């Protein structure tokens, strides 16, 4: 029989122990507010790790989901469906892309991009053109292929042997990229802003060099915009901020506003190597997911929403700078749009989670980006009053940690 009042202890009894969630169990959300089982209220600056792009239970998204739920839930890939076609057309119209592949998550979108890259090299030259370059500190997902391309060895520990032909170089280092790339390279995969690696934006010159070098060596430039995409950077996609266009882009997280969906966007030239039978996804292009994502894109691409991301960025960053002026706890506050990282001073390195836990006690949900960085990725339409109130709570939390 299902427990009508499940608690944190039940997690340890029934769930695989790969997560260690906090004791708080949210049961209701509205906008940028959440309530737990005890009715306690929280301001959400975590956004489900940059997923809830329009907050919780946005009325237009709820309506889109309910409308589609009465029509059609699932079809196999023997058929296409209207929401998937409409969403693909939206993405192509709004970006550089000519072709779209739908998946269920960012990891699956990245898996598709990496398989496309290998196939591209194989079609162009042969098996020897298979090498992939990524950066240290990057994160691209949890499949064996994506976790190997990601530049954090801790995630492959215990899962080796891992796929080969992958080189990791320093982020934002043009000389390192020049030294690593060759005619055997099929792809360079980069995050315009490293998310899990500490919310580190790329230099414009670095991405421009990556574009130039990929062109020189006939390699695909892949941008992982799983975390930065769909308005989070202040533009619809972060590549637009830099003016550097990739051959392939991956998007997920904010795309569904909380409903699982991912997509790989590509030029026609890159996409043509994935012919019938080379890749697939049972649930990719699901009508429910695509209907919701289509509505997300409708809303986020509105000029006033994107402009609001920039104004909220300034407001949030100013608050963090004011907190720092008082407590001297951050070495840097950085990021793009509503993906913001505050790096802790050296004395507090390794203790970012302490501040997250203290903030939760003050009714504020934030994230970490590694052990040294506090990360905030709230709703793109979070009310400014919620930002102000959250920063009051965060300052109280910081003061308590410092005084402990």
C-alpha positions as CSV (number, residue, x, y, z in Angstrom):
1,X,0.0,0.0,0.0
2,X,1.3,3.5,-0.9
3,X,2.3,5.6,2.1
4,X,0.0,8.6,2.3
5,X,2.6,10.5,4.3
6,X,6.0,9.5,2.9
7,X,9.1,11.1,4.6
8,X,12.8,11.3,4.1
9,X,13.4,8.0,6.0
10,X,11.3,6.2,3.3
11,X,13.9,7.3,0.7
12,X,16.6,5.3,2.4
13,X,14.3,2.2,2.4
14,X,13.1,2.2,-1.2
15,X,15.5,4.3,-3.4
16,X,18.9,3.5,-4.8
17,X,21.4,5.5,-2.6
18,X,23.0,7.6,-5.4
19,X,21.3,10.7,-4.0
20,X,21.3,12.2,-0.5
21,X,18.3,14.6,-0.5
22,X,17.6,17.0,2.4
23,X,14.8,16.2,4.8
24,X,12.5,18.9,3.4
25,X,10.0,17.4,0.9
26,X,8.2,20.1,-1.2
27,X,4.6,19.3,-2.1
28,X,3.4,22.4,-3.8
29,X,4.8,25.2,-5.9
30,X,3.5,28.5,-7.3
31,X,5.7,31.0,-9.1
32,X,9.0,31.3,-7.2
33,X,7.5,29.9,-4.0
34,X,7.5,26.3,-2.7
35,X,5.8,24.8,0.3
36,X,6.8,21.6,2.1
37,X,4.8,18.9,3.9
38,X,4.6,21.1,7.1
39,X,3.4,24.1,5.1
40,X,6.6,26.0,5.5
41,X,7.3,28.4,2.6
42,X,10.5,28.8,0.6
43,X,11.7,31.2,-2.1
44,X,13.2,29.1,-4.9
45,X,16.5,30.5,-6.4
46,X,17.5,27.0,-7.5
47,X,14.9,26.4,-10.1
48,X,15.3,22.6,-10.0
49,X,18.9,23.2,-11.1
50,X,18.1,25.8,-13.8
51,X,15.0,23.8,-15.0
52,X,11.9,25.7,-13.9
53,X,12.4,28.6,-16.3
54,X,9.0,30.1,-15.6
55,X,8.7,29.1,-12.0
56,X,6.3,26.4,-10.6
57,X,2.9,25.7,-12.2
58,X,2.9,28.6,-14.6
59,X,-0.7,28.9,-15.7
60,X,0.1,29.0,-19.4
61,X,2.2,25.8,-19.2
62,X,-0.4,24.1,-17.1
63,X,-3.0,24.9,-19.7
64,X,-0.8,23.7,-22.6
65,X,-0.2,20.4,-20.8
66,X,-3.9,19.8,-19.9
67,X,-5.0,20.7,-23.4
68,X,-2.5,18.2,-25.0
69,X,-3.3,15.5,-22.3
70,X,-6.8,15.3,-23.7
71,X,-5.6,14.8,-27.2
72,X,-2.5,12.5,-27.5
73,X,0.2,11.3,-25.1
74,X,2.5,9.1,-27.1
75,X,3.3,7.8,-30.6
76,X,6.2,5.6,-31.7
77,X,8.7,7.1,-34.2
78,X,6.9,5.2,-36.9
79,X,4.8,8.4,-36.8
80,X,5.5,12.1,-36.3
81,X,3.2,14.4,-34.4
82,X,2.0,18.0,-34.5
83,X,3.5,19.3,-31.3
84,X,7.0,17.9,-32.2
85,X,6.8,19.4,-35.7
86,X,5.7,22.8,-34.3
87,X,8.4,22.9,-31.7
88,X,11.1,21.9,-34.2
89,X,10.0,24.7,-36.5
90,X,10.1,27.2,-33.6
91,X,13.6,26.1,-32.7
92,X,14.8,26.4,-36.3
93,X,13.1,29.8,-36.8
94,X,14.6,31.2,-33.6
95,X,18.2,29.8,-33.9
96,X,20.9,29.0,-36.5
97,X,19.6,25.4,-36.7
98,X,18.2,23.7,-39.8
99,X,17.4,20.3,-38.1
100,X,16.3,19.1,-34.7
101,X,16.5,15.8,-32.8
102,X,14.3,15.4,-29.7
103,X,15.3,13.5,-26.6
104,X,14.2,13.5,-22.9
105,X,17.2,15.2,-21.2
106,X,20.4,17.1,-21.6
107,X,22.5,14.0,-21.3
108,X,20.5,12.4,-24.1
109,X,20.8,15.5,-26.3
110,X,24.6,15.5,-25.7
111,X,24.8,11.8,-26.4
112,X,23.1,12.4,-29.7
113,X,25.5,15.3,-30.5
114,X,28.6,13.2,-29.7
115,X,27.3,10.3,-31.8
116,X,26.6,12.7,-34.6
117,X,30.1,14.1,-34.3
118,X,31.7,10.6,-34.6
119,X,29.5,9.7,-37.5
120,X,30.4,13.0,-39.2
121,X,34.1,12.3,-39.0
122,X,33.5,8.7,-40.2
123,X,31.5,9.9,-43.2
124,X,34.0,12.7,-44.0
125,X,37.3,10.8,-43.6
126,X,37.0,7.5,-41.9
127,X,37.3,6.0,-38.5
128,X,40.6,7.9,-37.7
129,X,38.7,11.2,-37.6
130,X,37.1,10.4,-34.2
131,X,38.8,12.5,-31.6
132,X,36.7,14.7,-29.4
133,X,38.1,17.7,-27.4
134,X,36.4,18.9,-24.2
135,X,37.5,21.0,-21.3
136,X,38.4,20.3,-17.7
137,X,35.7,21.2,-15.3
138,X,32.9,20.6,-17.9
139,X,29.8,18.6,-17.3
140,X,27.8,17.1,-20.2
141,X,25.6,14.4,-18.5
142,X,25.6,11.0,-16.8
143,X,25.7,8.5,-19.7
144,X,29.1,6.8,-20.0
145,X,29.9,8.7,-23.1
146,X,28.8,12.1,-21.8
147,X,30.4,11.6,-18.4
148,X,33.7,10.7,-20.1
149,X,33.6,13.8,-22.4
150,X,32.8,15.8,-19.2
151,X,36.0,17.0,-17.7
152,X,35.6,15.7,-14.1
153,X,37.3,12.4,-13.5
154,X,35.3,11.7,-10.3
155,X,32.3,10.9,-12.4
156,X,34.0,8.1,-14.3
157,X,35.6,6.5,-11.2
158,X,34.4,2.9,-10.9
159,X,32.9,2.9,-14.4
160,X,36.0,2.5,-16.5
161,X,37.0,1.4,-19.1
162,X,35.5,4.5,-20.6
163,X,35.1,5.5,-24.3
164,X,38.5,6.6,-25.8
165,X,39.6,9.3,-28.2
166,X,38.7,12.1,-25.8
167,X,41.1,14.9,-24.8
168,X,40.5,17.4,-22.0
169,X,42.1,20.8,-22.0
170,X,42.0,23.9,-19.9
171,X,38.9,26.1,-20.3
172,X,39.3,29.5,-21.9
173,X,42.8,28.6,-23.0
174,X,43.2,29.3,-26.8
175,X,46.8,27.9,-26.9
176,X,45.7,24.6,-25.4
177,X,43.0,24.3,-28.0
178,X,45.4,25.1,-30.8
179,X,47.8,22.4,-29.5
180,X,45.1,19.8,-29.1
181,X,43.1,20.1,-32.3
182,X,44.1,18.3,-35.5
183,X,42.6,16.8,-38.7
184,X,41.7,13.8,-36.6
185,X,39.4,15.9,-34.5
186,X,35.7,15.4,-35.2
187,X,34.3,17.8,-32.6
188,X,35.1,20.3,-30.0
189,X,32.5,20.4,-27.2
190,X,32.2,23.5,-25.0
191,X,29.8,25.1,-22.5
192,X,29.6,28.9,-23.2
193,X,29.3,29.1,-19.4
194,X,30.6,26.2,-17.4
195,X,27.8,25.4,-15.0
196,X,28.9,22.6,-12.7
197,X,32.4,23.8,-13.1
198,X,31.8,26.9,-11.1
199,X,29.6,29.2,-13.3
200,X,32.5,30.3,-15.5
201,X,31.7,32.3,-18.7
202,X,33.8,31.8,-21.7
203,X,35.9,34.6,-23.2
204,X,34.5,35.8,-26.5
205,X,38.0,35.5,-28.1
206,X,38.1,31.8,-26.9
207,X,34.8,30.9,-28.6
208,X,35.9,32.8,-31.7
209,X,39.1,30.8,-31.8
210,X,37.2,27.6,-31.3
211,X,35.1,28.4,-34.3
212,X,38.1,29.3,-36.4
213,X,40.0,26.2,-35.5
214,X,37.0,23.9,-36.1
215,X,36.6,25.4,-39.5
216,X,40.3,24.9,-40.3
217,X,40.2,21.2,-39.3
218,X,36.7,20.4,-40.5
219,X,35.5,19.6,-37.0
220,X,32.1,20.3,-35.5
221,X,31.8,23.0,-32.9
222,X,29.3,21.8,-30.3
223,X,27.9,24.1,-27.7
224,X,26.3,22.5,-24.7
225,X,23.6,25.0,-23.7
226,X,21.7,22.6,-21.5
227,X,22.0,25.0,-18.6
228,X,22.5,28.3,-20.4
229,X,19.8,27.9,-23.0
230,X,16.2,29.2,-23.3
231,X,16.6,32.6,-21.9
232,X,18.8,31.9,-18.9
233,X,21.8,33.8,-20.3
234,X,19.6,36.9,-21.1
235,X,19.5,35.9,-24.8
236,X,17.5,33.0,-26.0
237,X,20.7,31.1,-26.3
238,X,24.1,32.1,-25.0
239,X,25.9,31.8,-28.3
240,X,23.9,34.8,-29.4
241,X,25.5,36.8,-26.6
242,X,29.0,36.0,-28.1
243,X,28.1,36.2,-31.7
244,X,29.7,32.8,-32.3
245,X,27.6,30.2,-34.1
246,X,28.1,26.5,-33.5
247,X,27.4,23.6,-35.8
248,X,25.5,21.7,-33.1
249,X,23.8,22.9,-30.0
250,X,22.2,21.0,-27.2
251,X,19.3,22.3,-25.1
252,X,17.1,20.9,-22.3
253,X,16.5,22.0,-18.6
254,X,14.7,25.3,-19.1
255,X,13.2,24.1,-22.5
256,X,10.4,22.2,-20.8
257,X,9.9,24.5,-17.8
258,X,10.0,21.4,-15.6
259,X,8.6,18.9,-18.1
260,X,11.4,16.5,-19.3
261,X,12.5,17.3,-22.8
262,X,15.8,17.8,-24.6
263,X,16.8,18.6,-28.1
264,X,19.9,18.6,-30.3
265,X,19.9,21.4,-32.9
266,X,22.2,21.2,-35.9
267,X,23.0,22.6,-39.3
268,X,21.7,20.6,-42.3
269,X,25.3,19.8,-43.2
270,X,26.0,18.3,-39.8
271,X,22.7,16.6,-39.4
272,X,22.7,14.7,-42.7
273,X,25.1,12.0,-41.4
274,X,22.4,10.7,-39.0
275,X,20.5,8.7,-41.6
276,X,17.6,6.4,-40.9
277,X,18.6,3.8,-38.2
278,X,21.7,5.5,-36.9
279,X,20.1,7.0,-33.7
280,X,16.7,7.1,-31.9
281,X,14.7,7.7,-28.8
282,X,11.5,6.0,-27.7
283,X,10.1,9.0,-25.9
284,X,11.9,11.8,-27.8
285,X,9.4,14.1,-29.4
286,X,6.7,13.1,-27.0
287,X,3.6,15.2,-27.7
288,X,3.1,16.2,-24.1
289,X,6.7,17.4,-23.7
290,X,6.7,19.2,-27.0
291,X,3.4,21.0,-26.3
292,X,4.7,22.3,-23.1
293,X,8.1,23.3,-24.5
294,X,6.4,25.1,-27.4
295,X,4.6,27.3,-24.9
296,X,7.8,27.9,-22.9
297,X,9.5,29.1,-26.1
298,X,6.5,31.3,-26.9
299,X,6.8,33.0,-23.5
300,X,10.6,33.2,-23.1
301,X,11.2,34.6,-26.6
302,X,9.1,37.6,-25.8
303,X,11.4,40.7,-25.7
304,X,10.1,41.8,-22.3
305,X,10.9,38.5,-20.7
306,X,14.5,38.5,-22.0
307,X,14.9,42.1,-21.0
308,X,13.6,41.2,-17.6
309,X,16.3,38.5,-17.2
310,X,19.0,41.2,-17.6
311,X,17.3,43.5,-15.1
312,X,16.9,40.7,-12.6
313,X,20.6,39.7,-13.1
314,X,21.6,43.2,-12.1
315,X,19.4,43.2,-9.1
316,X,20.5,39.8,-7.8
317,X,24.2,40.6,-8.5
318,X,24.0,44.0,-6.7
319,X,22.4,42.3,-3.7
320,X,25.3,39.7,-3.6
321,X,27.9,42.5,-3.9
322,X,26.2,44.3,-1.0
323,X,26.3,41.1,1.1
324,X,30.0,40.7,0.2
325,X,30.8,44.3,1.2
326,X,29.4,43.5,4.6
327,X,30.7,40.0,5.2
328,X,33.7,39.7,2.8
329,X,32.8,36.1,1.9
330,X,33.0,36.1,-1.9
331,X,36.1,36.5,-4.1
332,X,33.9,37.0,-7.2
333,X,30.3,37.1,-8.3
334,X,30.0,36.1,-11.9
335,X,27.7,34.5,-14.6
336,X,25.3,35.4,-17.3
337,X,21.6,36.4,-17.0
338,X,20.0,34.3,-14.2
339,X,22.8,31.8,-13.9
340,X,25.0,33.4,-11.2
341,X,27.9,32.0,-9.2
342,X,29.4,33.5,-6.1
343,X,32.8,32.0,-5.3
344,X,33.7,31.7,-1.6
345,X,36.9,33.0,-0.2
346,X,39.7,30.5,0.2
347,X,39.0,30.2,4.0
348,X,35.6,28.7,3.1
349,X,36.6,26.5,0.2
350,X,35.0,23.1,0.3
351,X,32.1,24.4,2.5
352,X,29.6,25.7,-0.1
353,X,27.1,23.1,1.1
354,X,27.1,24.6,4.6
355,X,25.7,27.9,3.2
356,X,23.1,26.0,1.1
357,X,21.9,24.2,4.2
358,X,21.8,27.4,6.3
359,X,19.9,29.2,3.5
360,X,17.3,26.5,3.5
361,X,16.7,27.0,7.2
362,X,16.1,30.6,6.4
363,X,13.5,29.7,3.7
364,X,15.8,30.2,0.7
365,X,16.7,27.5,-1.8
366,X,20.1,27.9,-3.6
367,X,22.6,25.5,-5.2
368,X,26.3,24.8,-5.3
369,X,28.5,24.7,-8.4
370,X,31.3,22.6,-7.0
371,X,32.5,22.8,-3.4
372,X,33.5,26.5,-3.5
373,X,30.7,28.3,-5.4
374,X,27.1,29.2,-4.5
375,X,24.9,29.0,-7.5
376,X,21.6,30.7,-8.2
377,X,19.4,29.8,-11.2
378,X,15.9,31.1,-10.4
379,X,12.8,31.5,-12.6
380,X,13.4,33.9,-15.4
381,X,10.2,35.8,-14.3
382,X,10.8,35.7,-10.6
383,X,9.2,38.8,-9.0
384,X,11.8,41.4,-7.9
385,X,10.3,41.4,-4.4
386,X,11.1,37.7,-4.2
387,X,14.7,38.4,-5.1
388,X,14.9,41.1,-2.4
389,X,13.3,38.8,0.2
390,X,15.6,35.9,-0.7
391,X,18.7,38.0,-0.4
392,X,17.6,39.1,3.1
393,X,17.3,35.4,4.0
394,X,20.6,34.5,2.4
395,X,22.4,37.2,4.3
396,X,21.0,35.9,7.6
397,X,22.2,32.4,6.6
398,X,25.7,33.7,5.8
399,X,25.9,35.6,9.0
400,X,25.0,32.4,11.0
401,X,27.5,30.3,9.2
402,X,30.3,32.9,9.8
403,X,29.3,33.2,13.4
404,X,29.2,29.4,14.1
